[in-house]
Amino acid sequence: MVAVDSATVPTYLTAAAVLDFTGIPPGACADSTLGMPGASTGDSVAPGWPAGFEGGLIGIMRISASNTVAVRVCNLSGATVDPVAAIFRATVVRSF
C-alpha cells in the first residue's frame, strides 16, 4: 500500500482563460470570471497576469464561488484603457 501524507503534499489547481475586458474609464474597474474546477471560497489565489498587461492597470483575483475565479481589473491611469484580449491564469495551492 502506498500512502500520501496530505499534510506535506500540496494540491495544485490551475486555470487559464482568454479574457477580453471592454474599455475601462480612469478610476473604474471591470470584472470577469474564469472557471476553476475544485476551487472553494476561502482558497487563496496566485494570479498570473498577461505579459502585456497595459500600464496603469492593477488587478485582483479571488474565488468568488465554488469552481469560479473572479478577476477584477482597475484603471489607475488618467485615461480610458481598453485592454487587449489576453490569457489570465490563476493558481490555488492548498495543503491540508
ABEGO torsion letter per residue (X at the ends): XBBBBAAABBBBBBBBBBBBBBBBBBGBBBBBBBBBBGBBBGBBBBBBBBAABBBGBBBBBBBABBGBBBBBBBBABABBBBBBBBBBBBBBBBBX
